[in-house]
Amino acid sequence: MARVRYTLMVSNSELVTIHMHRESGDLDALLVILDENGVAIAQNDDAPSGDTRDAIIENLSLEAGTYTIIASRFQEDIGLTSGDYTLTIEGGD
């Protein structure tokens, strides 16, 4: 699985939760969030509860700006897992 990049534009400071949920196969999901300078500000490859093959970043505080979400698999290029996934982004409280 190649790295898939998504753009997240935030117009006001807010908390967001990003969830990468495996839909098929044996995918071991990996999420990385980059700031506008390409610096990783958060990452996760094992959700704290439930299916540890999912990845979730909860209540990430973001300022106004443009961020990059990278959806991939654990160990990226050398990883051996694959499958389909859904990516959801929700505003936090």
C-alpha positions as a Markdown table, in Angstrom:
| # | Residue | x | y | z |
|---|---|---|---|---|
| 1 | Met | 0.0 | 0.0 | 0.0 |
| 2 | Ala | 1.4 | 3.3 | -1.0 |
| 3 | Arg | 1.1 | 6.4 | 1.1 |
| 4 | Val | -2.2 | 8.2 | 0.3 |
| 5 | Arg | -2.2 | 11.9 | 1.1 |
| 6 | Tyr | -5.3 | 13.9 | 1.9 |
| 7 | Thr | -5.5 | 17.7 | 2.5 |
| 8 | Leu | -7.3 | 19.0 | 5.6 |
| 9 | Met | -8.0 | 22.7 | 5.6 |
| 10 | Val | -8.9 | 24.2 | 9.0 |
| 11 | Ser | -10.3 | 27.7 | 9.1 |
| 12 | Asn | -10.5 | 28.2 | 12.9 |
| 13 | Ser | -8.7 | 26.6 | 15.8 |
| 14 | Glu | -10.5 | 23.3 | 16.5 |
| 15 | Leu | -10.1 | 19.8 | 17.9 |
| 16 | Val | -10.4 | 17.0 | 15.4 |
| 17 | Thr | -10.5 | 13.2 | 15.5 |
| 18 | Ile | -9.2 | 11.3 | 12.5 |
| 19 | His | -10.0 | 7.5 | 12.3 |
| 20 | Met | -8.6 | 5.1 | 9.7 |
| 21 | His | -10.8 | 1.9 | 9.9 |
| 22 | Arg | -9.8 | -1.3 | 8.1 |
| 23 | Glu | -12.6 | -2.6 | 5.9 |
| 24 | Ser | -10.9 | -5.6 | 4.4 |
| 25 | Gly | -7.8 | -7.7 | 4.3 |
| 26 | Asp | -5.2 | -7.7 | 7.0 |
| 27 | Leu | -4.3 | -4.0 | 6.8 |
| 28 | Asp | -2.5 | -2.6 | 9.9 |
| 29 | Ala | -3.4 | 1.1 | 9.5 |
| 30 | Leu | -1.0 | 4.0 | 10.1 |
| 31 | Leu | -2.0 | 7.7 | 10.2 |
| 32 | Val | 0.4 | 10.6 | 10.2 |
| 33 | Ile | -0.5 | 14.2 | 10.3 |
| 34 | Leu | 1.8 | 16.9 | 8.9 |
| 35 | Asp | 1.7 | 20.6 | 9.5 |
| 36 | Glu | 2.1 | 23.2 | 6.8 |
| 37 | Asn | 5.9 | 22.8 | 6.9 |
| 38 | Gly | 5.7 | 19.0 | 6.4 |
| 39 | Val | 6.6 | 18.3 | 10.0 |
| 40 | Ala | 4.8 | 15.3 | 11.7 |
| 41 | Ile | 2.7 | 16.6 | 14.5 |
| 42 | Ala | 0.8 | 13.4 | 15.3 |
| 43 | Gln | 0.8 | 9.7 | 14.4 |
| 44 | Asn | -0.9 | 6.5 | 15.4 |
| 45 | Asp | -0.9 | 2.9 | 14.2 |
| 46 | Asp | -2.9 | 1.2 | 16.9 |
| 47 | Ala | -6.2 | 2.5 | 18.2 |
| 48 | Pro | -6.2 | 2.4 | 22.1 |
| 49 | Ser | -9.4 | 0.3 | 22.2 |
| 50 | Gly | -11.2 | -2.1 | 19.9 |
| 51 | Asp | -9.4 | -3.3 | 16.8 |
| 52 | Thr | -5.7 | -2.5 | 17.1 |
| 53 | Arg | -5.3 | -2.7 | 13.4 |
| 54 | Asp | -7.2 | 0.6 | 13.1 |
| 55 | Ala | -5.5 | 3.9 | 13.6 |
| 56 | Ile | -7.0 | 6.9 | 15.4 |
| 57 | Ile | -5.8 | 10.3 | 16.4 |
| 58 | Glu | -8.2 | 11.8 | 18.9 |
| 59 | Asn | -8.9 | 15.4 | 19.9 |
| 60 | Leu | -5.9 | 16.8 | 18.0 |
| 61 | Ser | -5.8 | 20.6 | 18.5 |
| 62 | Leu | -5.2 | 22.3 | 15.2 |
| 63 | Glu | -4.8 | 26.0 | 14.4 |
| 64 | Ala | -6.1 | 27.6 | 11.2 |
| 65 | Gly | -4.1 | 26.3 | 8.3 |
| 66 | Thr | -3.6 | 23.4 | 5.9 |
| 67 | Tyr | -2.5 | 20.0 | 7.1 |
| 68 | Thr | -1.7 | 16.8 | 5.3 |
| 69 | Ile | -3.1 | 13.4 | 6.4 |
| 70 | Ile | -1.1 | 10.4 | 5.4 |
| 71 | Ala | -2.9 | 7.1 | 5.3 |
| 72 | Ser | -0.6 | 4.1 | 5.1 |
| 73 | Arg | 0.3 | 0.8 | 6.7 |
| 74 | Phe | 2.5 | -0.1 | 9.6 |
| 75 | Gln | 6.2 | -0.2 | 8.4 |
| 76 | Glu | 5.0 | 1.5 | 5.2 |
| 77 | Asp | 7.1 | 0.3 | 2.3 |
| 78 | Ile | 8.4 | -2.7 | 4.0 |
| 79 | Gly | 5.1 | -3.6 | 5.6 |
| 80 | Leu | 3.3 | -6.7 | 4.4 |
| 81 | Thr | -0.4 | -5.9 | 5.2 |
| 82 | Ser | -3.0 | -4.7 | 2.7 |
| 83 | Gly | -6.7 | -4.0 | 2.4 |
| 84 | Asp | -9.3 | -1.3 | 2.0 |
| 85 | Tyr | -10.1 | 1.3 | 4.6 |
| 86 | Thr | -12.4 | 4.2 | 5.4 |
| 87 | Leu | -11.1 | 7.5 | 6.7 |
| 88 | Thr | -13.3 | 9.8 | 8.8 |
| 89 | Ile | -12.6 | 13.2 | 10.2 |
| 90 | Glu | -14.8 | 14.7 | 13.0 |
| 91 | Gly | -14.7 | 17.9 | 14.9 |
| 92 | Gly | -14.0 | 17.3 | 18.6 |
| 93 | Asp | -15.5 | 18.8 | 21.7 |
